[in-house]
Amino acid sequence: MSLSRMIALFERVVIFMAALGGVIVLIQMVWISYGVFTRYAMNAPDRMVTEATALLLFPVAFAGLAYALREDAYPRVTMLTDRFRPAVRKGFALLNMGLMLAVGLFFSLAAIKATTGAFKSGASSEILLWPRYAFWAPGTAALILFSIYAALRLARLVVTPASDLKSEI
C-alpha cells in the first residue's frame, strides 16, 4: 500500500475518532444536564454524574488530537521561519513533526501501560463500579492513532521535495 493511500485510510479513521469524541461530549452534556435537573429540581442528586463525566474526560481529551493534526490546527509561529529558504523551512517542519511524534509516542506508551495495568488489576470506579480500563482504552486508542498518523505525516514530509511544501511548513 502506498504512503498516500495509507494516509487517506488513516484520515478516515481520524475523522471517525473525532466524531466519536463529539458523541462522548454530547453524552456528557445530556448526563450533566440530567444531574443538574435532579439535584436542583427534584432535590435528589445523582451520585454517578460527577464520576462518569470525570472518567469520560480522558477519552474526550485525546479523541480529536489526530484530527487537529489533520486540519493543521496546532499553533505555529512562523515569523522567523518564513524568511528562510524552502530547504531550511522543511528542516524546521521535520523537527516539528518529529517532536509531535515523540510526544505522541510517549503518551501512547504511558496510556498503554495504564490501560493494561487497570485491566490486569481489575480496578473499577468507586461509584459506578465500571472497569477503569474501559475509560482508558478509548483514550489510548486515540493516542496510538495520533502517533501512527504523525508517523505517516512525517514520512510524507520526508519524501516531499522542499519546493513542493506549502501546507506542512
N, C-alpha and C positions, 0 to 999 in steps of 0.2 A: 504494500500500500504506500502510495506517495505521501510526502510530507503535507502537501496541500489538502489531500483527502483526509488525512488523519486530523488535521486542524479543523476542517469542516465538520467532521464527525464529532469531535470534542466540543465544538462551538454549539452544536445542538444539545449536547449533554449539559453544557454550561447554562444555556437558556432554561433547560428543564430544572436544573438545580436552583436557579434564581427564582423561577416560578414556584417551586416547592417552598422556598423561603417565604415568598409572598403569601402562600396559603397558610403557613405556620403563623405569620403575623396576623392574618385575618382571624384565625382560630383564637389567638391570644386576645385580640381586640374584643371578640364576642364574649369570651370567657371572663375577661376583666370587667366588661360592662355588666355581665350577669352577676359577678361578685359584688360590684358596687350597688346594684339594684337590691340584691338580697340583704346586704349589710344595712343600707340606709332606708329602704322602703319596707322591708319585711322584718327588720331587726333580727335577722338570722344570718350572720356572716358564714360564708363558705370557706372552710379552712384550706381547701385544696387549691383555690385560685392563686394564692401567693406562691406556693411551692411550684405549682405547674408552670406558671409564667416564668419563674426564676430558672427552672430547669430547661425551659424551651429557649432561653436567651442564647445558650451556647450554639445550638444548631442554626439559629437565625443569624447570629453574628457572622458566621462564615459562609452561609449559603450563597451570598452574592459576591463573594470575593473574586472568583474567576470571571464572573460577568463584568465586574468593574474593570478587570484587565482587558477583557474583550472590547469593551466600549472606550478604552483609554481614559478612564475616569479617575485615575490616580493623579494627584497634583504633581506638577513638574515645573521647575523654574528653569527657563531656557534663555534668559537674557544673555548670559555669557556664552553658552554652548552654540547659540545661533550664529555667533561670529566666526566659528571655526569652519574649516573646510569639511566636506561630507565624510571623509575617512575618519577624522577625529570625532565628529558627531556620532558616527557609527560606533566608535570605541566607547563613548560615554553611554550609548544605548545598550551595548553589550554588557557593560559594567552594571548598569541599572537593572537590566533583566536578570543578570546573574545574581545580583543581590536579592531580587524578588524571589528567584528560585530558591536560593539558600534559606531565606526566611520561611518560605513555604514548606520546604523540606524539614526544617527544624520543628515547626509547629505540627506538621503531619506526623512526624515521629513521636512527638510528645502526646498527641491526641491518640495515636495508635496504642501507645503504652497505657494511657489512661483507660481507653476502651477495653483493651484486653484485661487489664487489671480489675476493672469493675465487673467484667464478665466472669473472670476466674473466682473473684471473691463472692459473687452473688449479692453484692450490695444493692440495696433498694432505697428509694426515697423514704423519708421519715413518715410522711402523712399519706401520700398516695400509695405507697408500697409498690411502685413501679420499678422495674430494674433500671439501675443507673446507666448501664451500657446502652440502653435504648435511647437515652438522651445524648450520649457521647457519640454513638455511631453515625448519625447524620452529619454532625459537625466534622467528624473525622473523614467521612466520605467527601465532604466539600473541600477540606484542606488537601486531600490526596488529589482530587480533581484539579484544584488550583495549581498544585505542584506539577502535575503532568502537563497541564495546559501551558504553564510558564516555560516548561522544558521544550515543548513544541514551538512556542513563540521564539524562544532563544535559538533553537535550531534554524527556524526560518530566517531569523535575523542574521545568523552566521553565514548562510548561503546566499543571501540577497546582497547584490553589489551596493556599495555606499551611495552611488549616484541614483539608485532607484528607490531609496528610502525616503519616505515623506511622513507617513503616519507613525512610524516606530521611533522617530527622533523628536 
